[in-house]
Amino acid sequence: MKILVTGGAGFIGSNVVDAYLDAGHEVAVVDNLSSGKKENLNPRAKFYQMDIADSRLSDVFADFKPRLVNHHAAQISVPLSVDDPLADAHTNVVGFLNLLTNCRQHKVEKVVYVSSGGVVYGEPKQFPASETFPLQPASPYGIAKYAGELYLKFFAAQCGIKYVALRYSNVYGPRQIPHGEAGVVSIFIQALLAFKAPTIFGDGKCVRDYVFVGDVVEANLKAVEKGENVALNIGTGRPTDVNELYQLVCEALHIELKALAGPPRRGDLRANYLDASLAGEVLGWRPQVNLAEGIGITAQYFKQLAEKK
Ligand SMILES: NC(=O)c1ccc[n+]([C@@H]2O[C@H](COP(=O)([O-])OP(=O)(O)OC[C@H]3O[C@@H](n4cnc5c(N)ncnc54)[C@H](O)[C@@H]3O)[C@@H](O)[C@H]2O)c1
């Protein structure tokens, strides 16, 4: 199938591109390389260097004629969205609408949209958070991700474009950059590889749901064929606090270094982890890689990268 992946030069998007190509799909990438890297681009995919908000995006659709659009491009920083909500909305709302109106015009059949289970529920009262929980995002980034889901509903009703919205928890793995929602994994690994003690903010008891990028890729593969007009949590359902995470990174690298203690960070949620059982029912998806294993793979990746430099 012809699939257009936005953000295909980024951490998660590039892993999805590789898997789509390996599964026999024809793939094109749209990316403005604002945080994505040329070296992540798969040479077997056609590449259009362009901003998703650009009016020339219709040329890409006319040229490649995708049947499915997988949307990973985004402004991904929550703090930046707080400081500059307009810049966030330019990419995450206006850019996405530009993409959707092109999908409508060029008769795209389905959109796989990336939302965030880490932000759309705000601070849930119970855990794990399920899709039935109220959506109450507490940042412009979260509001934009939720708005995207609402626009998808509208376009599905108005012109029959099918969609699956994947609400990721904190994704980690090879090619991860430090700025994203699970950036802490790569921050810890890269600090330790440089024999520097990283800082743990507050008491280190903030709990997150860390899901390996290979598992997330699998959800994107399944969403090509399965799922219609539905939002699904993609996470492990397993809470891990920062202290435990740091311990696992130290073990994976065989380094013992006490982390520095920093003040609590303003606005950090105490906890968030997701119930992904609906993704099991709809997509037949279940995470396969446990945290120690996934951190081992990620640590190995960054180690090899550091050795090449
Ligand atoms: N990393 C996580 O833990 C996590 C969790 C939940 C949701 N997400 C979502 O997953 C998606 C991918 O995130 P990531 O962690 O791989 O980040 P990333 O920064 O590595 O990838 C984003 C990609 O989008 C591109 N991009 C950004 N703005 C663009 C624009 N205006 N036009 C074209 N391309 C643009 C960047 O160059 C980059 O290649 C995002 O939508 C993000 O919100 C990530």
The ligand as an SDF file (V2000), in Angstrom:
LIG
                    3D

 44 48  0  0  0  0  0  0  0  0999 V2000
    8.3410   10.1970   22.3160 N   0  0  0  0  0  0  0  0  0  0  0  0
    7.2680    9.9470   23.0660 C   0  0  0  0  0  0  0  0  0  0  0  0
    7.3610    9.4230   24.1620 O   0  0  0  0  0  0  0  0  0  0  0  0
    5.8770   10.3120   22.5560 C   0  0  0  0  0  0  0  0  0  0  0  0
    4.7800   10.0870   23.3840 C   0  0  0  0  0  0  0  0  0  0  0  0
    3.5140   10.4130   22.9160 C   0  0  0  0  0  0  0  0  0  0  0  0
    3.3430   10.9110   21.6340 C   0  0  0  0  0  0  0  0  0  0  0  0
    4.4320   11.1430   20.8610 N   0  0  0  0  0  0  0  0  0  0  0  0
    4.2180   11.6670   19.5110 C   0  0  0  0  0  0  0  0  0  0  0  0
    4.9070   10.8450   18.5820 O   0  0  0  0  0  0  0  0  0  0  0  0
    5.2700   11.6290   17.4370 C   0  0  0  0  0  0  0  0  0  0  0  0
    6.7310   11.4490   17.1250 C   0  0  0  0  0  0  0  0  0  0  0  0
    7.5040   11.9180   18.2340 O   0  0  0  0  0  0  0  0  0  0  0  0
    9.0590   11.6220   18.4020 P   0  0  0  0  0  0  0  0  0  0  0  0
    9.2980   11.3840   19.8300 O   0  0  0  0  0  0  0  0  0  0  0  0
    9.4820   10.6200   17.3860 O   0  0  0  0  0  0  0  0  0  0  0  0
    9.6700   13.0610   18.0720 O   0  0  0  0  0  0  0  0  0  0  0  0
   10.6860   13.5590   16.9530 P   0  0  0  0  0  0  0  0  0  0  0  0
   10.9230   15.0040   17.2250 O   0  0  0  0  0  0  0  0  0  0  0  0
   11.8700   12.6590   16.8690 O   0  0  0  0  0  0  0  0  0  0  0  0
    9.8320   13.4030   15.6140 O   0  0  0  0  0  0  0  0  0  0  0  0
    9.0210   14.4200   15.1020 C   0  0  0  0  0  0  0  0  0  0  0  0
    9.3770   14.5850   13.6230 C   0  0  0  0  0  0  0  0  0  0  0  0
    8.4780   15.5340   13.0450 O   0  0  0  0  0  0  0  0  0  0  0  0
    9.2280   16.4700   12.2750 C   0  0  0  0  0  0  0  0  0  0  0  0
    8.4870   17.7220   12.2830 N   0  0  0  0  0  0  0  0  0  0  0  0
    8.2330   18.5330   13.3490 C   0  0  0  0  0  0  0  0  0  0  0  0
    7.4920   19.5860   12.9780 N   0  0  0  0  0  0  0  0  0  0  0  0
    7.2610   19.4340   11.6430 C   0  0  0  0  0  0  0  0  0  0  0  0
    6.5340   20.1890   10.6920 C   0  0  0  0  0  0  0  0  0  0  0  0
    5.9300   21.3390   11.0160 N   0  0  0  0  0  0  0  0  0  0  0  0
    6.5170   19.7470    9.4060 N   0  0  0  0  0  0  0  0  0  0  0  0
    7.1390   18.5980    9.0500 C   0  0  0  0  0  0  0  0  0  0  0  0
    7.8290   17.8350    9.9200 N   0  0  0  0  0  0  0  0  0  0  0  0
    7.8780   18.2510   11.1970 C   0  0  0  0  0  0  0  0  0  0  0  0
   10.5770   16.5690   12.9690 C   0  0  0  0  0  0  0  0  0  0  0  0
   11.6050   17.0430   12.1260 O   0  0  0  0  0  0  0  0  0  0  0  0
   10.7930   15.1120   13.3990 C   0  0  0  0  0  0  0  0  0  0  0  0
   11.4180   14.3750   12.3810 O   0  0  0  0  0  0  0  0  0  0  0  0
    4.8480   13.0590   17.7680 C   0  0  0  0  0  0  0  0  0  0  0  0
    3.5840   13.2940   17.1990 O   0  0  0  0  0  0  0  0  0  0  0  0
    4.7550   13.0680   19.2850 C   0  0  0  0  0  0  0  0  0  0  0  0
    3.8660   14.0580   19.7520 O   0  0  0  0  0  0  0  0  0  0  0  0
    5.6980   10.8530   21.2820 C   0  0  0  0  0  0  0  0  0  0  0  0
  1  2  1  0
  2  3  2  0
  2  4  1  0
  4  5  1  0
  4 44  2  0
  5  6  2  0
  6  7  1  0
  7  8  2  0
  8  9  1  0
  8 44  1  0
  9 10  1  0
  9 42  1  0
 10 11  1  0
 11 12  1  0
 11 40  1  0
 12 13  1  0
 13 14  1  0
 14 15  2  0
 14 16  1  0
 14 17  1  0
 17 18  1  0
 18 19  2  0
 18 20  1  0
 18 21  1  0
 21 22  1  0
 22 23  1  0
 23 24  1  0
 23 38  1  0
 24 25  1  0
 25 26  1  0
 25 36  1  0
 26 27  1  0
 26 35  1  0
 27 28  2  0
 28 29  1  0
 29 30  1  0
 29 35  2  0
 30 31  1  0
 30 32  2  0
 32 33  1  0
 33 34  2  0
 34 35  1  0
 36 37  1  0
 36 38  1  0
 38 39  1  0
 40 41  1  0
 40 42  1  0
 42 43  1  0
M  CHG  2   8   1  16  -1
M  END
$$$$
